[in-house]
């Protein structure tokens, strides 16, 4: 799950890219956003095959997922400073090249250490390209309707990434799990060549004062930001933890193929992708706090249902209700969590706030996946599912604390305001 937000806006420079070239540029940036987003899920249903192919335990093989999140979260705190030092265009293009090389190295990996290292490197590259791509959009497209349309397209590609990754993983694993690691390489190289022609050079910097650091005391005291970070970390971590357990259950216990496993997960990943473009309007009507609380409660209810039927007789009676509720949780609350994170902050602080927010989200994924894998390996499914439910319950408690003020529109509870469209890209990653 990735919240995409630019660094503090640069001076407008619409002359850098003009006419049809702007929309060709958008396709390049959105295409790379799709690849960054699908990297979270593209190995999910391939995990049993990867583990069998390399002789890895669940604890070890889950690092192909959490390693990507680790690299992503670790560099987000430094990413804005790297792009400020070296420039958006050079950093973006270099990250694409390294991403392609890491994809090839992952395909050739014959050990867990090499495979996990490539996934961490790819997470680092995504931490540079995902927010930088949106920052480039704010420079290349005129402020107003044109820029909002571009951001919507970019956000939609990000929201669809998790679903696309699942389906690709299911299809490619049927042939060979290594293809799930290699296929992004040629796509990244094509985007690199096109990006080198289309991405504008950085405009002159008019203000060299450093932006606030993500660990600035003012940010660490912001209640809306901290609630958003904790809530999104719980939601993302428990979601991925649940899917990890279900992947192994469906394939090793039920005997399902990777493709059918991917299809089984669609009720959980399609709702946020289909509702992403409408999230801002819905949040404006109901308020972010109400939607966040409703989403957190939906997720906990889903985990509780799964816990109440540990050995279901069928997919429809056992797993499907949980997946539908968790999908609804993301559709309700993911974009509002992103909006709430920066709702009370001045524009100059939003880049650092989103870096802190997203680092917390990725940390939640890493910690939850590791704990779920450890508990599953030592004690089986039920203790691991209890942990998922407990973390989800904590997230719900945090969400409920935001229901202060009239109609749940107290601190951090308002609808989206100016600039919030730039952080509302929905989808689990």
ChimeraX attribute file (.defattr): number of C-alpha atoms within 10 A of each C-alpha:
attribute: neighborCount
match mode: 1-to-1
recipient: residues
	/A:1	27
	/A:2	31
	/A:3	27
	/A:4	29
	/A:5	28
	/A:6	23
	/A:7	27
	/A:8	18
	/A:9	14
	/A:10	17
	/A:11	13
	/A:12	14
	/A:13	17
	/A:14	17
	/A:15	12
	/A:16	17
	/A:17	19
	/A:18	13
	/A:19	9
	/A:20	9
	/A:21	15
	/A:22	20
	/A:23	16
	/A:24	16
	/A:25	23
	/A:26	25
	/A:27	19
	/A:28	23
	/A:29	27
	/A:30	24
	/A:31	19
	/A:32	26
	/A:33	26
	/A:34	23
	/A:35	23
	/A:36	28
	/A:37	27
	/A:38	27
	/A:39	27
	/A:40	25
	/A:41	24
	/A:42	27
	/A:43	28
	/A:44	26
	/A:45	32
	/A:46	31
	/A:47	26
	/A:48	23
	/A:49	20
	/A:50	23
	/A:51	17
	/A:52	12
	/A:53	13
	/A:54	13
	/A:55	13
	/A:56	17
	/A:57	14
	/A:58	22
	/A:59	18
	/A:60	16
	/A:61	25
	/A:62	26
	/A:63	24
	/A:64	22
	/A:65	26
	/A:66	27
	/A:67	25
	/A:68	28
	/A:69	30
	/A:70	23
	/A:71	24
	/A:72	29
	/A:73	29
	/A:74	21
	/A:75	19
	/A:76	29
	/A:77	23
	/A:78	16
	/A:79	23
	/A:80	26
	/A:81	16
	/A:82	15
	/A:83	18
	/A:84	15
	/A:85	10
	/A:86	11
	/A:87	16
	/A:88	24
	/A:89	20
	/A:90	14
	/A:91	19
	/A:92	25
	/A:93	22
	/A:94	14
	/A:95	22
	/A:96	26
	/A:97	17
	/A:98	19
	/A:99	26
	/A:100	22
	/A:101	20
	/A:102	25
	/A:103	26
	/A:104	20
	/A:105	19
	/A:106	24
	/A:107	18
	/A:108	14
	/A:109	18
	/A:110	12
	/A:111	12
	/A:112	19
	/A:113	12
	/A:114	14
	/A:115	22
	/A:116	22
	/A:117	20
	/A:118	27
	/A:119	29
	/A:120	24
	/A:121	22
	/A:122	28
	/A:123	28
	/A:124	25
	/A:125	29
	/A:126	29
	/A:127	30
	/A:128	26
	/A:129	27
	/A:130	28
	/A:131	26
	/A:132	25
	/A:133	25
	/A:134	25
	/A:135	21
	/A:136	24
	/A:137	23
	/A:138	25
	/A:139	22
	/A:140	25
	/A:141	25
	/A:142	17
	/A:143	13
	/A:144	8
	/A:145	10
	/A:146	11
	/A:147	17
	/A:148	17
	/A:149	12
	/A:150	22
	/A:151	24
	/A:152	20
	/A:153	18
	/A:154	27
	/A:155	28
	/A:156	24
	/A:157	28
	/A:158	32
	/A:159	32
	/A:160	25
	/A:161	28
	/A:162	29
	/A:163	28
	/A:164	22
	/A:165	25
	/A:166	28
	/A:167	23
	/A:168	22
	/A:169	29
	/A:170	25
	/A:171	21
	/A:172	21
	/A:173	23
	/A:174	15
	/A:175	10
	/A:176	15
	/A:177	23
	/A:178	21
	/A:179	20
	/A:180	24
	/A:181	26
	/A:182	19
	/A:183	16
	/A:184	21
	/A:185	22
	/A:186	14
	/A:187	15
	/A:188	25
	/A:189	18
	/A:190	12
	/A:191	21
	/A:192	22
	/A:193	14
	/A:194	16
	/A:195	22
	/A:196	14
	/A:197	11
	/A:198	19
	/A:199	27
	/A:200	20
	/A:201	14
	/A:202	16
	/A:203	14
	/A:204	9
	/A:205	10
	/A:206	8
	/A:207	9
	/A:208	7
	/A:209	7
	/A:210	9
	/A:211	17
	/A:212	17
	/A:213	19
	/A:214	23
	/A:215	13
	/A:216	13
	/A:217	10
	/A:218	13
	/A:219	21
	/A:220	13
	/A:221	10
	/A:222	17
	/A:223	16
	/A:224	23
	/A:225	26
	/A:226	20
	/A:227	22
	/A:228	30
	/A:229	27
	/A:230	20
	/A:231	29
	/A:232	34
	/A:233	28
	/A:234	28
	/A:235	33
	/A:236	26
	/A:237	29
	/A:238	30
	/A:239	26
	/A:240	26
	/A:241	26
	/A:242	23
	/A:243	18
	/A:244	21
	/A:245	20
	/A:246	19
	/A:247	23
	/A:248	21
	/A:249	16
	/A:250	19
	/A:251	19
	/A:252	12
	/A:253	10
	/A:254	11
	/A:255	11
	/A:256	16
	/A:257	17
	/A:258	27
	/A:259	19
	/A:260	15
	/A:261	24
	/A:262	25
	/A:263	13
	/A:264	19
	/A:265	22
	/A:266	18
	/A:267	19
	/A:268	25
	/A:269	25
	/A:270	21
	/A:271	23
	/A:272	30
	/A:273	25
	/A:274	16
	/A:275	20
	/A:276	25
	/A:277	20
	/A:278	13
	/A:279	24
	/A:280	22
	/A:281	12
	/A:282	18
	/A:283	24
	/A:284	14
	/A:285	11
	/A:286	16
	/A:287	24
	/A:288	34
	/A:289	31
	/A:290	23
	/A:291	25
	/A:292	33
	/A:293	24
	/A:294	18
	/A:295	26
	/A:296	32
	/A:297	22
	/A:298	24
	/A:299	28
	/A:300	26
	/A:301	20
	/A:302	25
	/A:303	28
	/A:304	19
	/A:305	17
	/A:306	24
	/A:307	19
	/A:308	11
	/A:309	12
	/A:310	13
	/A:311	10
	/A:312	12
	/A:313	10
	/A:314	10
	/A:315	12
	/A:316	11
	/A:317	12
	/A:318	18
	/A:319	23
	/A:320	19
	/A:321	19
	/A:322	25
	/A:323	24
	/A:324	20
	/A:325	23
	/A:326	30
	/A:327	27
	/A:328	25
	/A:329	28
	/A:330	34
	/A:331	28
	/A:332	28
	/A:333	29
	/A:334	32
	/A:335	33
	/A:336	36
	/A:337	32
	/A:338	30
	/A:339	33
	/A:340	32
	/A:341	28
	/A:342	29
	/A:343	25
	/A:344	18
	/A:345	16
	/A:346	10
	/A:347	16
	/A:348	13
	/A:349	20
	/A:350	27
	/A:351	26
	/A:352	28
	/A:353	30
	/A:354	28
	/A:355	29
	/A:356	24
	/A:357	30
	/A:358	29
	/A:359	26
	/A:360	23
	/A:361	27
	/A:362	28
	/A:363	23
	/A:364	28
	/A:365	30
	/A:366	25
	/A:367	17
	/A:368	26
	/A:369	27
	/A:370	21
	/A:371	16
	/A:372	29
	/A:373	23
	/A:374	17
	/A:375	18
	/A:376	18
	/A:377	14
	/A:378	12
	/A:379	10
	/A:380	14
	/A:381	19
	/A:382	15
	/A:383	15
	/A:384	24
	/A:385	23
	/A:386	17
	/A:387	18
	/A:388	27
	/A:389	24
	/A:390	17
	/A:391	21
	/A:392	29
	/A:393	21
	/A:394	17
	/A:395	27
	/A:396	24
	/A:397	15
	/A:398	20
	/A:399	26
	/A:400	19
	/A:401	12
	/A:402	23
	/A:403	21
	/A:404	15
	/A:405	11
	/A:406	8
	/A:407	13
	/A:408	21
	/A:409	18
	/A:410	16
	/A:411	17
	/A:412	28
	/A:413	28
	/A:414	24
	/A:415	21
	/A:416	27
	/A:417	14
	/A:418	8
	/A:419	15
	/A:420	21
	/A:421	21
	/A:422	22
	/A:423	28
	/A:424	29
	/A:425	33
	/A:426	34
	/A:427	32
	/A:428	31
	/A:429	24
